[in-house]
Amino acid sequence: MNTKELGVTEDMLDDLVQSTFVMEGGYKVLSKDEIRDILKESLE
């Protein structure tokens, strides 16, 4: 299932990125731009 099937639209991405909780200490800490790119790709 992708985010589009969940009802997410591209204009919602900024709000989703801002509400994403980023934890340090994992394999890689993602930047807000990387999170936006991942969410944008998941719309396809």
Secondary structure by P-SEA (a helix, b strand, c coil): cccccccccccaaaaaaaabbbbccccccccaaaaaaaaaaaac
